[in-house]
Amino acid sequence: MPARAMTVVVVVMGILIVAGLAALAVGIVRRATDAIHSAEVPRAAGPTAFLAAPIGLPKGAHVTAISTGTDRLVIAVALPDGSQELIVVDLATGRRLGMIPLHAAP
């Protein structure tokens, strides 16, 4: 193969490599920006997005801890008499499911 033909082949292959890398970079940037835009969380509309009844605490009680599970909220409450209880709330509805009194083991 003559040297001139070899030079043309090398130049064309170099151009193809550069074009391929440019196309790859454009594809990566497009996918990254599409993923960012599709991951945006829609905002709730107005104050009616989540209406739940207030969770009443006995007078003098205070919250000592809050923990969540997949569908439950557990609120640890210290009562004025020194005892403690857990209030369990359904996260989907905001409804109180029950109260669990805590006692020291004998």
DSSP file (Angstrom, degrees, kcal/mol; ACC not computed):
  #  RESIDUE AA STRUCTURE BP1 BP2  ACC     N-H-->O    O-->H-N    N-H-->O    O-->H-N    TCO  KAPPA ALPHA  PHI   PSI    X-CA   Y-CA   Z-CA
    1    1 A M              0   0    0      0, 0.0     5,-0.0     0, 0.0     0, 0.0   0.000 360.0 360.0 360.0 129.4    0.0    0.0    0.0
    2    2 A P     >  -     0   0    0      0, 0.0     4,-2.0     0, 0.0     5,-0.2  -0.222 360.0-116.4 -64.8 156.7    1.5    3.3   -1.0
    3    3 A A  H  > S+     0   0    0      1,-0.2     4,-2.1     2,-0.2     5,-0.1   0.843 113.5  55.4 -64.3 -35.2    2.4    5.8    1.7
    4    4 A R  H  > S+     0   0    0      2,-0.2     4,-2.0     1,-0.2    -1,-0.2   0.921 108.6  46.9 -65.9 -43.4   -0.1    8.4    0.5
    5    5 A A  H  > S+     0   0    0      1,-0.2     4,-2.3     2,-0.2    -2,-0.2   0.890 111.1  52.4 -65.1 -39.6   -3.0    5.9    0.8
    6    6 A M  H  X S+     0   0    0     -4,-2.0     4,-2.3     1,-0.2    -1,-0.2   0.898 108.0  51.4 -63.3 -40.3   -1.9    4.8    4.2
    7    7 A T  H  X S+     0   0    0     -4,-2.1     4,-2.4     2,-0.2    -2,-0.2   0.912 109.7  49.6 -62.8 -43.7   -1.8    8.5    5.4
    8    8 A V  H  X S+     0   0    0     -4,-2.0     4,-2.5     2,-0.2     5,-0.2   0.916 111.1  49.6 -62.3 -44.4   -5.4    9.0    4.1
    9    9 A V  H  X S+     0   0    0     -4,-2.3     4,-2.4     1,-0.2    -2,-0.2   0.913 111.9  48.1 -61.9 -44.0   -6.6    5.9    5.9
   10   10 A V  H  X S+     0   0    0     -4,-2.3     4,-2.2     2,-0.2    -2,-0.2   0.905 112.6  48.2 -64.6 -42.7   -4.9    6.9    9.2
   11   11 A V  H  X S+     0   0    0     -4,-2.4     4,-2.4     2,-0.2    -2,-0.2   0.926 112.5  48.4 -64.5 -45.5   -6.4   10.5    9.0
   12   12 A V  H  X S+     0   0    0     -4,-2.5     4,-2.2     1,-0.2    -2,-0.2   0.912 112.3  48.8 -62.5 -42.8   -9.9    9.1    8.2
   13   13 A M  H  X S+     0   0    0     -4,-2.4     4,-2.2     2,-0.2    -1,-0.2   0.884 110.2  52.0 -65.4 -38.1   -9.7    6.7   11.1
   14   14 A G  H  X S+     0   0    0     -4,-2.2     4,-2.3     2,-0.2    -2,-0.2   0.914 109.5  49.1 -62.5 -43.2   -8.5    9.4   13.4
   15   15 A I  H  X S+     0   0    0     -4,-2.4     4,-2.5     1,-0.2    -2,-0.2   0.903 110.7  50.8 -62.9 -41.6  -11.5   11.6   12.4
   16   16 A L  H  X S+     0   0    0     -4,-2.2     4,-2.4     2,-0.2    -2,-0.2   0.883 109.8  50.1 -63.9 -39.1  -13.9    8.7   13.0
   17   17 A I  H  X S+     0   0    0     -4,-2.2     4,-2.4     2,-0.2    -2,-0.2   0.930 112.2  46.8 -65.2 -45.0  -12.4    8.1   16.5
   18   18 A V  H  X S+     0   0    0     -4,-2.3     4,-2.2     2,-0.2    -2,-0.2   0.916 113.6  48.6 -63.4 -43.6  -12.8   11.8   17.4
   19   19 A A  H  X S+     0   0    0     -4,-2.5     4,-2.5     2,-0.2    -1,-0.2   0.896 111.3  50.4 -63.6 -41.0  -16.3   11.9   16.0
   20   20 A G  H  X S+     0   0    0     -4,-2.4     4,-2.2     2,-0.2    -2,-0.2   0.910 110.4  48.5 -64.1 -42.6  -17.2    8.7   18.0
   21   21 A L  H  X S+     0   0    0     -4,-2.4     4,-2.3     2,-0.2    -2,-0.2   0.883 111.4  50.8 -64.6 -38.1  -15.8   10.1   21.2
   22   22 A A  H  X S+     0   0    0     -4,-2.2     4,-2.4     2,-0.2    -2,-0.2   0.922 110.8  48.3 -64.6 -43.9  -17.8   13.4   20.7
   23   23 A A  H  X S+     0   0    0     -4,-2.5     4,-2.2     1,-0.2    -2,-0.2   0.883 111.1  51.3 -63.5 -38.5  -21.0   11.4   20.1
   24   24 A L  H  X S+     0   0    0     -4,-2.2     4,-2.2     2,-0.2    -2,-0.2   0.915 109.9  49.0 -63.9 -43.8  -20.3    9.3   23.2
   25   25 A A  H  X S+     0   0    0     -4,-2.3     4,-2.4     1,-0.2    -2,-0.2   0.911 110.9  50.1 -63.3 -42.8  -19.8   12.5   25.3
   26   26 A V  H  X S+     0   0    0     -4,-2.4     4,-2.4     1,-0.2    -1,-0.2   0.912 110.6  50.3 -62.2 -42.5  -23.0   14.0   24.0
   27   27 A G  H  X S+     0   0    0     -4,-2.2     4,-2.3     2,-0.2    -2,-0.2   0.898 110.5  48.8 -62.8 -41.6  -24.9   10.8   24.8
   28   28 A I  H  X S+     0   0    0     -4,-2.2     4,-2.3     2,-0.2    -2,-0.2   0.921 112.1  48.6 -65.3 -43.9  -23.6   10.7   28.4
   29   29 A V  H  X S+     0   0    0     -4,-2.4     4,-2.4     2,-0.2     5,-0.2   0.915 111.4  50.3 -64.0 -42.1  -24.4   14.4   29.0
   30   30 A R  H  X S+     0   0    0     -4,-2.4     4,-2.5     1,-0.2    -2,-0.2   0.933 111.9  46.8 -61.2 -46.5  -28.0   13.9   27.6
   31   31 A R  H  X S+     0   0    0     -4,-2.3     4,-2.2     1,-0.2    -1,-0.2   0.889 112.0  51.2 -64.6 -38.0  -28.6   10.9   29.8
   32   32 A A  H  X S+     0   0    0     -4,-2.3     4,-1.8     2,-0.2    -1,-0.2   0.921 113.0  44.1 -65.8 -43.5  -27.3   12.7   32.9
   33   33 A T  H  X S+     0   0    0     -4,-2.4     4,-2.2     2,-0.2    -2,-0.2   0.862 112.8  52.2 -71.6 -33.7  -29.5   15.7   32.3
   34   34 A D  H  X S+     0   0    0     -4,-2.5     4,-2.4    -5,-0.2    -2,-0.2   0.900 109.2  50.5 -65.5 -39.7  -32.5   13.6   31.6
   35   35 A A  H  X S+     0   0    0     -4,-2.2     4,-1.1     2,-0.2    -2,-0.2   0.878 110.3  49.9 -65.6 -37.3  -31.9   11.6   34.8
   36   36 A I  H  < S+     0   0    0     -4,-1.8     4,-0.4     1,-0.2    -2,-0.2   0.923 113.5  45.2 -66.7 -43.7  -31.7   14.9   36.8
   37   37 A H  H >< S+     0   0    0     -4,-2.2     3,-0.8     1,-0.2    -2,-0.2   0.862 113.4  48.9 -70.6 -34.8  -34.9   16.3   35.3
   38   38 A S  H 3< S+     0   0    0     -4,-2.4    -1,-0.2     1,-0.2    -2,-0.2   0.711 105.3  59.9 -77.1 -18.1  -36.9   13.0   35.7
   39   39 A A  T 3< S+     0   0    0     -4,-1.1    -1,-0.2    -3,-0.2    -2,-0.2   0.520  76.3 117.0 -86.4  -4.6  -35.7   12.7   39.4
   40   40 A E    <   -     0   0    0     -3,-0.8    -3,-0.0    -4,-0.4    -4,-0.0  -0.437  65.5-131.4 -65.9 133.9  -37.3   16.1   40.3
   41   41 A V        -     0   0    0     -2,-0.2     2,-0.1     1,-0.0    -1,-0.1  -0.745  19.5-120.4 -88.9 126.8  -40.0   15.5   42.9
   42   42 A P        -     0   0    0      0, 0.0     2,-0.2     0, 0.0    -1,-0.0  -0.442  30.4-121.4 -66.5 138.8  -43.3   17.2   42.1
   43   43 A R        -     0   0    0     -2,-0.1     2,-0.1     1,-0.1     0, 0.0  -0.533  25.2-107.8 -82.0 145.7  -44.3   19.7   44.8
   44   44 A A        -     0   0    0     -2,-0.2     2,-0.8     1,-0.1    -1,-0.1  -0.413  35.0-113.8 -70.1 147.6  -47.6   19.3   46.6
   45   45 A A    >   -     0   0    0     -2,-0.1     3,-0.5     3,-0.1    -1,-0.1  -0.756  63.0 -46.9 -91.4 111.6  -50.2   21.9   45.8
   46   46 A G  G >  S-     0   0    0     -2,-0.8     3,-1.1     1,-0.2    -2,-0.0   0.089  90.5 -47.1  67.3-174.1  -51.1   24.2   48.6
   47   47 A P  G 3  S+     0   0    0      0, 0.0     3,-0.5     0, 0.0    -1,-0.2   0.513 122.9  72.6 -75.9  -4.9  -51.9   23.5   52.3
   48   48 A T  G <   +     0   0    0     -3,-0.5     3,-0.3     1,-0.2    -2,-0.1   0.328  65.7  99.9 -91.5   8.9  -54.3   20.6   51.5
   49   49 A A  S <  S+     0   0    0     -3,-1.1     2,-0.3     1,-0.3    -1,-0.2   0.867  97.5  12.1 -63.9 -37.3  -51.5   18.2   50.5
   50   50 A F        +     0   0    0     -3,-0.5     2,-0.6     2,-0.1    -1,-0.3  -0.862  68.6 178.1-146.4 107.3  -51.5   16.5   53.8
   51   51 A L        +     0   0    0     -2,-0.3     2,-0.4    -3,-0.3    -3,-0.1  -0.944  13.1 162.9-111.3 119.4  -54.3   17.0   56.4
   52   52 A A        -     0   0    0     -2,-0.6    42,-0.1    42,-0.0    43,-0.1  -0.971  42.4-102.8-133.7 149.2  -54.0   15.0   59.5
   53   53 A A        -     0   0    0     -2,-0.4    -2,-0.0     1,-0.1    43,-0.0  -0.430  48.6 -99.2 -66.7 143.4  -55.7   15.3   62.9
   54   54 A P        -     0   0    0      0, 0.0     2,-0.8     0, 0.0    -1,-0.1  -0.320  31.3-124.4 -61.8 147.5  -53.4   16.8   65.5
   55   55 A I        -     0   0    0     -3,-0.1     2,-0.2    40,-0.1    40,-0.0  -0.850  28.5-145.5 -96.9 108.8  -51.8   14.3   67.9
   56   56 A G        -     0   0    0     -2,-0.8    -3,-0.0     1,-0.0     0, 0.0  -0.498  10.4-159.4 -78.1 141.6  -52.8   15.4   71.4
   57   57 A L        -     0   0    0     -2,-0.2     3,-0.1     4,-0.1     6,-0.0  -0.910  29.6-100.8-114.4 146.0  -50.4   14.9   74.3
   58   58 A P    >   -     0   0    0      0, 0.0     3,-2.2     0, 0.0     2,-0.1  -0.293  55.7 -82.4 -60.2 151.9  -51.4   14.8   78.0
   59   59 A K  T 3  S+     0   0    0      1,-0.3     3,-0.1    20,-0.0     0, 0.0  -0.346 118.4  16.6 -59.3 130.8  -50.8   18.0   79.8
   60   60 A G  T 3  S+     0   0    0      1,-0.3    -1,-0.3    -3,-0.1     2,-0.1   0.322  97.3 124.5  88.2  -7.3  -47.2   18.2   81.0
   61   61 A A    <   -     0   0    0     -3,-2.2    -1,-0.3    18,-0.1     2,-0.3  -0.497  39.7-167.6 -82.4 154.9  -46.0   15.4   78.6
   62   62 A H  E     -A   78   0A   0     16,-2.0    16,-3.0    -2,-0.1     2,-0.3  -0.994  26.1-106.4-143.7 152.4  -43.2   16.0   76.2
   63   63 A V  E     +A   77   0A   0     -2,-0.3    14,-0.3    14,-0.2     3,-0.1  -0.598  30.4 176.6 -78.1 129.4  -41.8   14.2   73.2
   64   64 A T  E     -     0   0A   0     12,-2.9     2,-0.3     1,-0.4    13,-0.2   0.677  65.0  -1.5-105.1 -24.1  -38.5   12.5   73.9
   65   65 A A  E     -A   76   0A   0     11,-1.3    11,-2.9     2,-0.0     2,-0.4  -0.984  52.9-154.5-162.4 154.9  -37.8   10.7   70.5
   66   66 A I  E     +A   75   0A   0     -2,-0.3     2,-0.3     9,-0.2     9,-0.2  -0.999  16.3 177.0-134.7 136.8  -39.4   10.2   67.1
   67   67 A S  E     -A   74   0A   0      7,-2.7     7,-3.5    -2,-0.4     2,-0.4  -0.991  12.2-151.4-139.4 147.3  -38.7    7.2   64.8
   68   68 A T  E     -A   73   0A   0     -2,-0.3     5,-0.2     5,-0.2     2,-0.2  -0.901   9.0-175.5-120.0 150.2  -40.1    6.2   61.4
   69   69 A G        -     0   0    0      3,-2.9     5,-0.0    -2,-0.4    22,-0.0  -0.412  55.8 -72.3-116.4-161.3  -40.5    2.9   59.7
   70   70 A T  S    S-     0   0    0      1,-0.2     3,-0.0    -2,-0.2    -2,-0.0   0.866 127.3  -1.4 -67.6 -34.7  -41.7    2.2   56.2
   71   71 A D  S    S+     0   0    0     20,-0.1    20,-1.9    21,-0.0    21,-0.5   0.238 120.9  75.8-139.5  13.5  -45.3    3.2   57.0
   72   72 A R  E     - B   0  90A   0     18,-0.2    -3,-2.9    19,-0.1     2,-0.5  -0.952  53.8-154.1-132.2 149.1  -45.4    4.1   60.7
   73   73 A L  E     -AB  68  89A   0     16,-2.7    16,-3.0    -2,-0.3     2,-0.5  -0.990  14.5-162.3-117.3 128.6  -44.3    7.0   62.9
   74   74 A V  E     -AB  67  88A   0     -7,-3.5    -7,-2.7    -2,-0.5     2,-0.5  -0.960   2.9-167.1-117.1 124.2  -43.4    6.2   66.5
   75   75 A I  E     -AB  66  87A   0     12,-2.8    12,-2.7    -2,-0.5     2,-0.5  -0.944  10.7-148.4-113.6 120.4  -43.3    9.0   69.0
   76   76 A A  E     -AB  65  86A   0    -11,-2.9   -12,-2.9    -2,-0.5   -11,-1.3  -0.771  20.4-168.4 -88.2 129.2  -41.8    8.4   72.4
   77   77 A V  E     -AB  63  85A   0      8,-2.9     8,-2.1    -2,-0.5     2,-0.6  -0.966  17.6-147.4-125.0 132.4  -43.5   10.5   75.1
   78   78 A A  E     -AB  62  84A   0    -16,-3.0   -16,-2.0    -2,-0.4     6,-0.2  -0.884  23.4-146.7 -95.8 124.3  -42.5   11.2   78.7
   79   79 A L    >   -     0   0    0      4,-3.1     3,-2.0    -2,-0.6   -18,-0.1  -0.505  23.0-110.6 -90.0 159.2  -45.6   11.7   80.9
   80   80 A P  T 3  S+     0   0    0      0, 0.0    -1,-0.1     0, 0.0   -20,-0.1   0.774 115.8  60.4 -60.8 -26.8  -45.7   14.0   83.9
   81   81 A D  T 3  S-     0   0    0      2,-0.1     3,-0.1     1,-0.1   -20,-0.0   0.438 122.2-103.2 -81.9   3.0  -45.9   11.0   86.3
   82   82 A G  S <  S+     0   0    0     -3,-2.0     2,-0.1     1,-0.4    -1,-0.1   0.249  85.1 118.5  96.9 -12.9  -42.5    9.8   85.1
   83   83 A S        -     0   0    0     -5,-0.1    -4,-3.1     1,-0.0    -1,-0.4  -0.331  51.4-141.9 -81.2 169.6  -43.8    7.0   82.9
   84   84 A Q  E     -BC  78 102A   0     18,-0.8    18,-2.9    -6,-0.2     2,-0.3  -0.932  16.1-177.7-130.9 155.0  -43.3    6.7   79.2
   85   85 A E  E     -BC  77 101A   0     -8,-2.1    -8,-2.9    -2,-0.3     2,-0.5  -0.979  21.7-128.2-147.4 160.2  -45.4    5.6   76.3
   86   86 A L  E     -BC  76 100A   0     14,-2.8    14,-3.0    -2,-0.3     2,-0.5  -0.926  14.4-155.0-110.3 133.5  -45.1    5.2   72.5
   87   87 A I  E     -BC  75  99A   0    -12,-2.7   -12,-2.8    -2,-0.5     2,-0.5  -0.943  10.6-154.5-107.2 126.0  -47.7    6.7   70.2
   88   88 A V  E     -BC  74  98A   0     10,-2.9     9,-3.2    -2,-0.5    10,-1.4  -0.887  12.8-174.0-106.5 127.2  -47.9    4.9   66.8
   89   89 A V  E     -BC  73  96A   0    -16,-3.0   -16,-2.7    -2,-0.5     2,-0.5  -0.955  26.6-124.4-124.1 137.6  -49.1    6.9   63.8
   90   90 A D  E  >  -B   72   0A   0      5,-2.8     4,-2.8    -2,-0.4     5,-0.3  -0.707  17.7-153.7 -77.9 121.9  -49.9    5.7   60.3
   91   91 A L  T  4 S+     0   0    0    -20,-1.9    -1,-0.2    -2,-0.5   -19,-0.1   0.798  89.8  56.5 -69.4 -28.6  -47.8    7.8   57.9
   92   92 A A  T  4 S+     0   0    0    -21,-0.5    -1,-0.2     1,-0.1   -20,-0.1   0.887 125.8  17.0 -71.1 -37.8  -50.2    7.4   55.0
   93   93 A T  T  4 S-     0   0    0      2,-0.2    -2,-0.2    -3,-0.1    -1,-0.1   0.660  91.6-128.5-109.0 -21.0  -53.2    8.8   56.8
   94   94 A G     <  +     0   0    0     -4,-2.8     2,-0.3     1,-0.3    -3,-0.1   0.551  60.2 144.4  79.9   7.7  -51.8   10.6   59.8
   95   95 A R        -     0   0    0     -5,-0.3    -5,-2.8   -43,-0.1     2,-0.4  -0.592  56.9-115.5 -84.6 139.4  -54.2    8.6   62.0
   96   96 A R  E     -C   89   0A   0     -2,-0.3    -7,-0.3    -7,-0.2     3,-0.1  -0.606  27.1-171.9 -72.1 125.2  -53.1    7.5   65.5
   97   97 A L  E     -     0   0A   0     -9,-3.2     2,-0.3    -2,-0.4    -8,-0.2   0.758  54.7 -56.2 -90.5 -28.5  -53.1    3.7   65.5
   98   98 A G  E     -C   88   0A   0    -10,-1.4   -10,-2.9     2,-0.0     2,-0.4  -0.957  42.9-101.7 168.1 175.0  -52.5    3.3   69.2
   99   99 A M  E     -C   87   0A   0     -2,-0.3   -12,-0.2   -12,-0.2   -14,-0.0  -0.972  20.3-158.7-125.2 139.9  -50.5    3.9   72.3
  100  100 A I  E     -C   86   0A   0    -14,-3.0   -14,-2.8    -2,-0.4     2,-0.2  -0.954  14.1-144.1-120.6 111.0  -48.1    1.5   74.0
  101  101 A P  E     -C   85   0A   0      0, 0.0     2,-0.5     0, 0.0   -16,-0.3  -0.514  13.6-142.4 -72.6 141.6  -47.3    2.1   77.7
  102  102 A L  E     -C   84   0A   0    -18,-2.9   -18,-0.8    -2,-0.2     2,-0.3  -0.914  20.2-178.0-107.9 130.6  -43.7    1.4   78.7
  103  103 A H        -     0   0    0     -2,-0.5     2,-0.1   -20,-0.1   -20,-0.0  -0.933  32.6-104.6-125.2 149.0  -43.0   -0.2   82.1
  104  104 A A        -     0   0    0     -2,-0.3     0, 0.0     1,-0.1     0, 0.0  -0.460  44.6-104.8 -68.3 142.1  -39.7   -1.1   83.7
  105  105 A A              0   0    0      1,-0.1    -1,-0.1    -2,-0.1     0, 0.0  -0.421 360.0 360.0 -67.2 143.1  -39.0   -4.8   83.7
  106  106 A P              0   0    0      0, 0.0    -1,-0.1     0, 0.0    -2,-0.1   0.498 360.0 360.0 -69.9 360.0  -39.4   -6.5   87.1
